[in-house]
Amino acid sequence: MDEALRPEVLPFGPPLAPMLAKAGPLPERGEWLYEPKWDGFRTLIWREEERLYLQSRDERPMLRYFPELVDPLLASLPSRCVLDGELVVASGGRLDFGALQQRIHPARSRVERLASETPASFVAFDLLALGRDDLRDLPLVERRRLLESVLEDAAPPVHLTPMTREPSVARDWFARFEGAGLDGVIAKAQSLTYQPGRRAMVKVKHVRTCDAVVGGLRWHKRGPGELVGSLLLGLYAQDGALHHVGVTSSFKMEERRALAEALLPLAAGAADEHPWAAWSAPPSGTRRPGAQSRWSADKDLSFVPLRPVRVCEVKFDHLEGARFRHTATFVRWRDDKPAGACTFEQIDVTPPYELREIFERS
């Protein structure tokens, strides 16, 4: 149902670059609106009567992957509007980004099955057009008022994101909502106009550090055999298995050469007994690097196994299951720490927070 839109019905059509956010501390001086930061797929929605068009952050059509949203969107949205928001999948009282990723699949039969098994929700947080009126030049506080009005009778799986003007409430959300899978708070100036493609908002994200084992390396595309592209990181589970949890690649070019010289001696004989040597058939759910998927079919995922003895400290924002949600940031080497001490137990886990409590605040 991602159909061509009629330009005479709405003031503008797709594509439209969404307004973005830059990382920073929670701003408290001045007039701000605060919202939870949803961990999903950023999505803009155009509706023209019975036509719907869903656009991803990178300006691609999305509706074919989420057919279960057609009827709810038509039932809850104004007949002519453009909204900005987030597609999410909730499971077990928290957001499940892994399940959301699985929804992007070329096979229609699989899409239809997953639409039933892991249905998505849409969380709206901005209104860009209503009827023939372009609202992008209105201050955010006015767009929010209109959004609340048009979604007053919206029903799940269509939701209005919670919003507060109180920094104390935003700090409370930041601490508690992580247990529901949200990854921070977004702050927006009340006078903010909608600025496509610009980082005009502030995102306040959880940042933690942990010590991880370096279990391998991948070469940089500009210097195979000479420049390190990324380091493969591992943490030990209670049963002693070393799980691949992610990578770190935040190095300057001169550091990449030095890393190669320092780490290559650890490659000698490492593959013989390396815990990730048989990555093509990982046992008992152990996370290992290198397995191809539809997300990485065009990437070279080969790696050089290293004896798992070096330890580094990294920064990360979110541990999803047994894997860092994003690429970790290298902080420093921890030559004072044994590899065996790098366990999942060092990472604090926020108790689950029922997602329905957040939706009910809408």
C-alpha positions as CSV (number, residue, x, y, z in Angstrom):
1,M,0.0,0.0,0.0
2,D,3.1,2.2,-0.4
3,E,1.3,4.0,-3.2
4,A,2.1,7.1,-5.2
5,L,0.7,10.2,-3.4
6,R,-1.2,13.0,-5.0
7,P,0.6,16.2,-4.5
8,E,-2.5,18.3,-4.5
9,V,-3.9,16.6,-1.4
10,L,-1.0,17.2,1.0
11,P,1.4,20.2,1.1
12,F,4.4,17.9,0.5
13,G,5.2,14.3,-0.2
14,P,8.1,11.9,0.3
15,P,11.0,11.6,0.5
16,L,11.7,13.8,3.5
17,A,14.8,13.6,5.6
18,P,13.8,13.3,9.3
19,M,15.0,15.8,11.9
20,L,17.8,14.3,13.9
21,A,19.4,14.6,17.4
22,K,22.9,15.1,18.7
23,A,24.2,13.5,21.9
24,G,24.5,15.6,25.0
25,P,23.6,16.0,28.6
26,L,20.0,16.6,29.7
27,P,19.3,20.4,29.1
28,E,17.4,21.9,32.0
29,R,17.7,25.7,31.5
30,G,15.1,27.2,29.2
31,E,11.9,25.8,27.9
32,W,12.1,22.1,26.8
33,L,9.9,19.2,26.0
34,Y,11.2,15.8,27.0
35,E,10.2,12.4,25.5
36,P,11.4,8.8,25.9
37,K,13.9,7.7,23.3
38,W,12.3,4.8,21.5
39,D,14.5,1.9,20.3
40,G,13.0,1.1,16.9
41,F,12.8,2.1,13.3
42,R,12.4,5.9,12.7
43,T,9.4,6.2,10.4
44,L,7.5,9.0,8.6
45,I,3.9,8.4,7.6
46,W,1.9,10.0,4.9
47,R,-1.8,9.4,4.7
48,E,-4.1,10.6,1.9
49,E,-7.5,9.2,2.5
50,E,-7.0,5.4,1.9
51,R,-3.4,5.8,0.7
52,L,-0.6,5.2,3.2
53,Y,3.1,5.7,2.7
54,L,5.7,4.7,5.3
55,Q,9.3,6.0,4.9
56,S,12.4,4.9,6.8
57,R,15.1,7.1,8.2
58,D,17.1,6.5,5.0
59,E,14.1,7.4,2.9
60,R,13.0,3.9,1.8
61,P,9.4,2.6,1.7
62,M,8.5,0.5,4.7
63,L,4.8,-0.4,4.7
64,R,5.3,-3.7,2.8
65,Y,7.1,-5.1,5.8
66,F,4.3,-4.1,8.3
67,P,1.0,-5.0,6.7
68,E,-0.6,-5.4,10.1
69,L,-0.5,-1.7,10.6
70,V,-2.6,-0.7,7.6
71,D,-6.0,-1.0,9.3
72,P,-4.9,0.5,12.6
73,L,-3.3,3.5,10.9
74,L,-6.3,4.1,8.8
75,A,-8.6,3.9,11.9
76,S,-6.5,6.2,14.1
77,L,-4.9,8.8,11.8
78,P,-6.5,11.9,10.3
79,S,-7.5,11.3,6.7
80,R,-4.8,13.7,5.4
81,C,-1.7,14.1,7.5
82,V,2.1,13.5,7.8
83,L,3.5,12.2,11.0
84,D,6.9,11.4,12.4
85,G,7.5,8.6,14.8
86,E,8.9,5.2,15.5
87,L,8.0,1.6,14.7
88,V,8.6,-0.7,17.6
89,V,8.0,-4.3,18.5
90,A,7.1,-5.1,22.1
91,S,7.6,-8.5,23.6
92,G,7.5,-9.6,27.2
93,G,6.9,-6.1,28.5
94,R,9.9,-4.5,26.8
95,L,11.0,-3.5,23.3
96,D,12.6,-6.1,21.1
97,F,14.8,-4.6,18.5
98,G,16.0,-8.0,17.3
99,A,12.5,-9.0,16.5
100,L,11.9,-5.7,14.7
101,Q,15.0,-6.3,12.5
102,Q,13.6,-9.7,11.5
103,R,10.6,-8.0,10.0
104,I,12.7,-6.6,7.1
105,H,12.6,-9.7,4.9
106,P,12.1,-10.1,1.1
107,A,9.8,-13.1,1.4
108,R,6.1,-12.1,1.6
109,S,5.2,-15.3,3.3
110,R,7.7,-14.7,6.1
111,V,6.6,-11.0,6.4
112,E,3.0,-12.2,6.8
113,R,3.9,-14.8,9.4
114,L,6.0,-12.4,11.5
115,A,3.3,-9.8,11.2
116,S,1.2,-12.2,13.3
117,E,3.9,-13.5,15.6
118,T,5.7,-10.2,16.3
119,P,3.2,-7.4,15.4
120,A,4.6,-3.8,15.4
121,S,3.3,-0.6,17.0
122,F,3.7,3.0,15.8
123,V,4.6,5.6,18.4
124,A,3.9,9.1,17.1
125,F,5.9,12.1,18.3
126,D,5.4,14.9,15.7
127,L,2.8,16.2,13.3
128,L,4.2,17.7,10.1
129,A,1.1,18.3,8.0
130,L,-2.6,18.2,8.6
131,G,-4.9,18.5,5.6
132,R,-3.4,21.1,3.3
133,D,-1.5,22.8,6.1
134,D,2.3,22.5,6.3
135,L,3.0,22.6,10.0
136,R,6.8,22.3,9.9
137,D,7.4,26.1,10.6
138,L,5.2,26.0,13.7
139,P,6.9,25.8,17.0
140,L,7.0,22.3,18.5
141,V,4.8,23.2,21.4
142,E,2.0,24.0,18.9
143,R,2.6,20.9,16.8
144,R,2.5,18.8,19.9
145,R,-0.9,20.3,20.9
146,L,-2.3,19.5,17.5
147,L,-0.8,16.0,17.6
148,E,-2.5,15.3,21.0
149,S,-5.8,16.5,19.5
150,V,-5.7,14.4,16.4
151,L,-4.6,11.2,18.2
152,E,-7.0,11.7,21.1
153,D,-9.0,8.6,20.1
154,A,-6.1,6.6,18.7
155,A,-6.1,2.9,19.7
156,P,-3.2,0.4,20.0
157,P,-1.0,-0.4,18.1
158,V,-1.0,3.4,17.4
159,H,0.3,5.4,20.3
160,L,1.2,9.0,21.2
161,T,4.7,9.2,22.9
162,P,4.6,10.5,26.5
163,M,5.9,14.1,26.9
164,T,6.8,16.2,29.9
165,R,8.1,19.7,30.6
166,E,9.6,18.7,33.9
167,P,13.4,17.8,34.0
168,S,12.8,15.8,37.1
169,V,10.3,13.6,35.3
170,A,12.7,13.2,32.4
171,R,15.5,12.1,34.7
172,D,13.1,9.6,36.3
173,W,12.2,8.2,32.8
174,F,15.9,8.0,32.0
175,A,16.6,5.8,35.0
176,R,13.5,3.6,34.9
177,F,12.4,3.2,31.3
178,E,15.6,1.4,30.3
179,G,14.1,-1.7,31.8
180,A,11.5,-1.5,29.0
181,G,14.1,-1.4,26.3
182,L,14.1,2.3,25.7
183,D,17.6,3.8,25.4
184,G,17.4,7.3,26.8
185,V,15.5,10.6,26.6
186,I,15.0,13.1,23.8
187,A,14.9,16.9,24.6
188,K,13.4,19.3,22.2
189,A,13.1,23.1,22.5
190,Q,9.5,24.2,22.8
191,S,10.1,26.7,20.0
192,L,11.7,24.2,17.7
193,T,10.5,24.2,14.1
194,Y,10.8,21.0,12.1
195,Q,14.2,21.0,10.4
196,P,14.7,18.0,8.0
197,G,18.1,16.4,8.1
198,R,19.4,18.7,10.9
199,R,20.6,17.6,14.3
200,A,18.3,20.0,16.1
201,M,17.3,17.9,19.1
202,V,19.3,16.5,22.0
203,K,19.5,12.8,22.8
204,V,20.5,11.7,26.2
205,K,21.7,8.1,26.1
206,H,22.9,5.6,28.6
207,V,26.7,5.2,28.4
208,R,28.5,2.5,30.4
209,T,31.9,0.9,30.4
210,C,33.0,-2.7,30.8
211,D,36.2,-4.7,30.3
212,A,36.1,-7.1,27.4
213,V,38.4,-9.8,26.0
214,V,39.9,-9.1,22.5
215,G,39.2,-12.4,20.7
216,G,40.1,-11.4,17.2
217,L,40.6,-8.7,14.6
218,R,39.3,-7.7,11.2
219,W,41.5,-5.9,8.7
220,H,40.8,-2.4,7.5
221,K,39.8,-2.3,3.8
222,R,42.6,0.1,3.1
223,G,45.4,-2.1,4.5
224,P,44.7,-5.8,4.8
225,G,47.4,-7.4,6.8
226,E,48.7,-4.0,8.0
227,L,45.9,-1.9,9.4
228,V,43.4,-3.2,12.0
229,G,39.8,-2.3,11.1
230,S,38.0,-3.5,14.2
231,L,38.6,-5.6,17.3
232,L,36.2,-8.5,18.2
233,L,35.1,-8.4,21.8
234,G,34.0,-11.2,24.1
235,L,32.6,-11.7,27.5
236,Y,32.5,-14.9,29.5
237,A,29.2,-16.5,30.6
238,Q,28.7,-18.4,33.8
239,D,29.3,-21.7,32.1
240,G,32.8,-20.5,30.9
241,A,31.8,-19.9,27.3
242,L,33.3,-16.9,25.6
243,H,30.5,-15.0,23.8
244,H,31.1,-12.6,21.0
245,V,29.4,-9.4,22.1
246,G,30.4,-6.9,19.5
247,V,33.2,-4.9,18.1
248,T,35.1,-1.7,18.6
249,S,36.6,0.2,15.7
250,S,37.2,3.8,16.9
251,F,40.8,4.2,16.0
252,K,42.9,6.8,14.2
253,M,44.8,5.5,11.1
254,E,48.2,5.6,12.8
255,E,46.7,3.6,15.7
256,R,45.5,0.9,13.3
257,R,49.0,0.1,12.2
258,A,50.3,0.0,15.7
259,L,47.5,-2.3,16.8
260,A,48.4,-4.7,14.0
261,E,52.0,-4.9,15.1
262,A,51.0,-5.3,18.8
263,L,48.3,-8.0,18.3
264,L,49.5,-10.2,15.4
265,P,51.8,-12.2,17.7
266,L,48.7,-13.4,19.4
267,A,47.5,-14.9,16.2
268,A,50.2,-17.6,16.1
269,G,48.4,-20.9,16.8
270,A,45.3,-19.2,18.1
271,A,42.9,-20.8,15.6
272,D,43.7,-24.3,16.8
273,E,41.8,-24.0,20.1
274,H,40.0,-20.7,19.6
275,P,36.5,-20.7,21.1
276,W,35.2,-19.0,17.9
277,A,37.1,-21.1,15.4
278,A,33.9,-23.0,14.4
279,W,31.8,-19.9,14.1
280,S,29.8,-21.4,11.3
281,A,28.1,-23.8,13.7
282,P,27.9,-22.1,17.1
283,P,26.8,-24.5,19.8
284,S,24.2,-23.9,22.5
285,G,23.4,-20.3,21.4
286,T,26.9,-19.0,21.9
287,R,27.4,-15.7,20.0
288,R,30.3,-15.9,17.6
289,P,31.5,-13.7,14.8
290,G,31.5,-14.3,11.1
291,A,28.2,-15.9,10.4
292,Q,26.6,-14.5,7.2
293,S,23.1,-13.3,7.3
294,R,20.8,-11.2,5.1
295,W,22.1,-8.2,7.0
296,S,25.7,-8.9,6.1
297,A,25.6,-10.9,2.9
298,D,27.8,-8.3,1.1
299,K,30.3,-7.8,3.9
300,D,33.6,-9.7,4.4
301,L,33.1,-11.1,7.9
302,S,36.3,-13.1,8.0
303,F,38.5,-12.4,11.0
304,V,41.9,-13.3,12.5
305,P,41.5,-15.3,15.7
306,L,43.7,-14.1,18.5
307,R,44.6,-15.8,21.8
308,P,42.0,-14.4,24.2
309,V,44.4,-12.8,26.7
310,R,44.3,-9.1,26.0
311,V,41.7,-7.0,27.8
312,C,40.4,-3.5,26.9
313,E,37.9,-1.2,28.4
314,V,35.1,0.0,26.1
315,K,32.1,2.3,26.3
316,F,28.7,1.0,25.2
317,D,25.1,2.3,25.4
318,H,23.0,-0.8,25.6
319,L,23.4,-4.6,26.0
320,E,20.6,-6.3,24.0
321,G,20.5,-9.9,25.2
322,A,24.2,-10.9,24.9
323,R,25.3,-8.3,22.4
324,F,26.1,-4.6,22.3
325,R,23.4,-2.8,20.5
326,H,25.9,-0.5,18.7
327,T,29.6,-0.5,18.0
328,A,31.5,0.0,21.3
329,T,34.0,2.8,21.8
330,F,37.6,1.9,22.8
331,V,38.7,3.6,26.0
332,R,42.0,2.0,27.1
333,W,43.9,-1.3,27.5
334,R,43.5,-3.1,30.8
335,D,46.8,-5.1,31.0
336,D,46.2,-5.2,34.7
337,K,43.1,-7.4,34.4
338,P,43.0,-11.1,33.6
339,A,40.8,-12.1,30.7
340,G,38.8,-14.5,32.8
341,A,37.5,-11.6,34.9
342,C,35.6,-10.2,31.8
343,T,32.2,-11.6,32.5
344,F,28.6,-10.5,32.0
345,E,28.3,-10.2,35.7
346,Q,30.2,-6.8,35.6
347,I,27.3,-5.3,33.7
348,D,24.4,-3.9,35.7
349,V,21.0,-5.0,34.4
350,T,18.1,-2.7,34.8
351,P,15.0,-4.5,36.1
352,P,12.2,-4.8,33.5
353,Y,9.6,-2.0,33.4
354,E,6.3,-2.9,32.0
355,L,5.9,-1.3,28.6
356,R,2.2,-0.8,29.0
357,E,2.9,1.6,31.8
358,I,4.7,3.8,29.3
359,F,2.0,3.5,26.7
360,E,-0.7,4.3,29.2
361,R,1.0,7.7,29.9
362,S,0.3,8.7,26.3
